[in-house]
Amino acid sequence: MIPAEGAGDKAAQATAGAQPATTLTAAPSEPPPTGTGGRRIWPQAVTDFTSNRTGMIGLITLVIMVLFSFVGPLVYRTDQVHTDLFTITRPPSARFPLGTDNVGYDVLGRLMVAGQASLEVGLAAAVIAGLVGTFWGAISGLAGGWLDAVMMRIVDALLAIPSLLLILLLAAIVTPNIFMIILALGAISWLITARLVRGEVLVLRSLSYVGAARTFGATARYIVLRHLVRNVIGIVAVQVTFEVANAILLFSALSFLGLGPPPPAANWGGMLTDGLDYVFSGYWWLIYPAGLCIVITVVAFNMAGDALRDVFEVRLRDRE
């Protein structure tokens, strides 16, 4: 009986000694910051994106549209400055694959040139919106208190005004050109990004590594740049893709209303406006090509944005 009791004591001691090991190997209560593990996360994000069929279709389509707009004019050279009244509104043929417009411009060549302005405006406005919205939301979420309330009320007030109305107001104040349109679109496109980033920062600032940075005397600027911005970059990347599509649509709407860059500058919305007077004359090549380019580009950006959202949504990835 005595050896049995000794064996029982040893088993109990072994069990008691094994208990701390279980506690030490428990999963952490909060995930490590994305910024510190970026070298491991980004390769996985690229792998996840390339395995997403919808995202790859959108990305390939965007590459094709960029090549069409920027490389196409170097291969298919046309004169998009001087008019030719002897070749106006000609139907598609071997010489003009997509016909000519009401002043004799080659429609295919004009689509390529117009795509440059549309893509440049969309991308530039989205980058401005991403930068402004990220820092506005990060500062608001980290500061809290009355500063957070004031900054968010400004965002709410601007969101209450229709975007197209703000664009029309700015276009009426300044002379429409590519640079001013980019600034105008960027000035109204950062609001949603700011709200998304602020909501994420409200969660991130309660985590232990942000508190530790404050304890060691880190400044607000250091915390925003080093920890918060780097951890919301995934959300911002997703939102930027949607903002590009939205900026292209707004730019097309402005041009359709006659508030785009003046001729001979070309964009897809302006081409739709020029062809509107001929919609009942059977000149379909003045309407459909530009409209299809807008639709294809916007849908491609949205597809890429959906794929990026799936990649950076950690909770969705863990569920899968």
N, C-alpha and C positions, 0 to 999 in steps of 0.2 A: 504493500500500500504506500509506503514512503516514497519509493521511486516514482510511482504514478503521480503522487502529489508534486514531486519535483518537476516531472515532465509538464504537469499542468501549469506550474508557475513559470517555467521557461516559455511555454506557448503563449501565456498571457503577456509576458514581457516582450516576446517577439511581436505580438499583435500591437501592444502599446508603442513599441519602437517603430513599427511600420506606419502608424497613424500620421506622424509629422511628415513623412515622405509623401503621403497622399495630399496633404495640405500644400506642400511646396510645389507639387506638379499641377495644381489646379489651374484652370484657364484664367487669364487676367480678366478683370471686370470690364475693361474698356479696351478697344483696339488701339494698336500703336498708331501714331500720326502718320499720315500718308507722306508727309514731307521727308521724314527720316528714312522711309523705306521706298522712296521713289524709284531707285535703281531696280528693285524687284517688281514693283507694281506695273511700271510702264511696259516692260516686255510682255507681261501677262495680258495687259490691256490690248497691245497690238495683236497678240495671238487670238484673243477673244474676238476682236473686231474682224480679223481676216477670216475667221470661221463663221461669221454672220453673213448669210447670203444676201439679205436685204441691204446691209451696209456696204458690201462689196459692189453690188449692182449700182447703188447710189454713187459710190466713189468712182467707179469706172465711168459712169455717165458724166460726172463732173469733169473728169480728166479729158474725156472726149470733147465736152463743151469748151473747156479751156484751150485745147489744141485747135478746135474749130475757129475760135475767136482770135487767138493770138498767132498761131502758126498758119492758119488758113490763108490770110491775106498775103503772106509771103509766097505761097504756092499759087494761089488763084488771084492774080493781080487785076484790079479793076480801078477805074477812075471814079472816086466818090466825092469829087469836088466840083468838076465842071459838068454842067447839064448837057444833054443831047436831045433836042426836041424832035429829032428824026427817028428816035427809037423809043418813044414813050409808050407805056402800057402794052408792050409786046408780050405775048404768051410765052410760056416755057418752050425752049427750042435747044438745038445743039449749041448755038452760040450763047444763049442765055438760059442756063439750066432751070432757073426759077423765074424767068421773065424779067421785065423791067417795070419801074414804077412810073408815076405820073410826070416825072421830069427826066426820065431816061436813065436813071441809075440802075445798074445790075442788082437785082434783089438778093441774089446769093452773096455777092461781094458786100452788099450793105448789111446783110445779116451778120457777117463776120465782124465788120467794123463796129456795128451797133452792140454786139456782144461784149466787146472790150469795155465800153462805158458801163454797161449794165453790171458786169461782174466786178469791175473796179469799184463802182459805187457801193454795191452790196457788201463786198469784203471789207472795204475801208470803214464804212459806217458800222459794221458789226464789230470790228476791232475796237473802234472808239467806244461803242456801247459796252463792250466787255470790260475794257479797262476802267471806265468811269463807274460802271455799275458795281464792279468787284470792290474797288476801294471805298466807294460810298457805303455799300452794304457792310463791308468788314469794319469800317470805322464806327458806323452806327451800332452794329451788334456788339462790338467790344466795349464801346463807351457806356451804353445804357443810359438810364435816367432821362433827364430833360433833353439832352442832346439827341438821343435816339428818338425821342418823341417828335422833336422839331424836324429832324431829317426825314423821318418816315411820313410826317404830315405833308412835307413838300412833295414827296413821291406820290402820295395819295391824291394830292391836288392836281398834279400833272397827269396822272392816270385817268382822272375824271374827264379830261378834255380829249376828244377824239384825235387820234394821231394825224389823220388827214387834215383836220382843221388847223392844227399847229403848223403843219408843213405849208399849207396854203398861206397862213399868216406870215411865216418866215419868208416864203417866196415872194410875197407882196412887198416886203420891206427891203430885201436885198435883190440884186440882179442875179437871175438864175445862171449858174455855171456849175461845172462838175465839183469844184472845191466847196462852194457854198452849199450845194445839195448834200454832199457828204457830211459836212458839219451839221446841217439841219437834221438829217436822218439820224446821225449819231446822237444828237442832243435829245431826241425823243425816244430812242431805242434802248437806253440803259436802265429804264425804270423797272422792268420785270427782272432783269439781272440783279439789280440792287436788292429787291425784295427776296429773291432766292438766296443770295449770298448772306444777307442779314439773318434769315432763318437758320441757315446752316451754322453761322458763327455763334448764334445763341446757344446752340448745342455744344460746339467745340470749346467755347470759353469755360464751360463747367468741367472739362476734363482735367486730369491731374497734371499733364505736362504744361498746360497754359498756367495753371496755378503755380507750378514750380518755377516757371520762367518769371512770374511776377515776384515770387519770394526771393529770387536771386537778383532782383533789381532790374529786370529787363524793361526797356521802355515800351510804350504802346506801339511806336513805329516798328520796333524790332519784332514784337509779337505779331503784328499784322503781316509784315513781310515774310518773316521766317516760318511762322506756324499757320496762321489763318489762311492767307492767300494760297499757300502751297497745298492746303488741304481742301480747298473748294475749287481747284483748277478743273476737276472733272465736271462739276456742275456748270462752270462757266463755259467749258469747251462745248458741252451739249447745247447750251443756250445760244452760243454764238452761231452755230449752224442754223438754228431757227431764225435768228436775227438777220442773217444773210438773205434767206428766202424772203423774209418780211420786207427788208430794205429794197430788194429787187422789185417786189410788187408795188411798194410805195413810189419808187422811182418811175416805174411804168405808169402808175396812175397819174403822177405829176405831169409826165410827158404827154399822156393821153389828154389831159386837161389844158395842154398848151403852155405849161409852166416849166418845161424842161429846158436843157441847153439849146440855144438858137442854132439854126442851120449855119454851116454844113455839118455840125455835130450830129451824130446818129445814135439812137438807142432803140431798143425793141418797142418800148411804149410809144415813142414818136412815130415809128413805122406803122403801128396800128392806127394812130391818129391820121396819118397821111392816106391810109387806105380806106378809112371809114367812108369817105365820100363816094367810093366806088364799090361799096358792098352790094348794091343792087344792080350793078352793071355787069356782073359776071366775072369780075377780075379777082378771082379767089386768091391768086398768088400774092396779092397785096395785103391780105389779112391773115391767112392761115400760117404761113411760115414763121412770122414774128410771134404770133400767139403760141404756136407749138414750142418755140424756143423758150419762152417765158415759163410755160407749164412744165416742160421737161426739166429745166434748171431748178425750179422751185421744188418740184417733187423729189429730185435727186438730193437736194440739200436736206429735205425733210427725212428722207430715207437714211441718209448718213447720220442725221441727228438722232433718230430713233435707235440706230445701232450703237451710237456712242452712249446714249442713256442706259441701254442694257449693259454695256461694258462697265460703266462707272457706278452703276447701282449695286453697291456691295451687298445689300440685303437680298436683292434678287439673285445675285450670283451665289450667295450662301444657300438660298432656298433651292436653287437648281442642283 
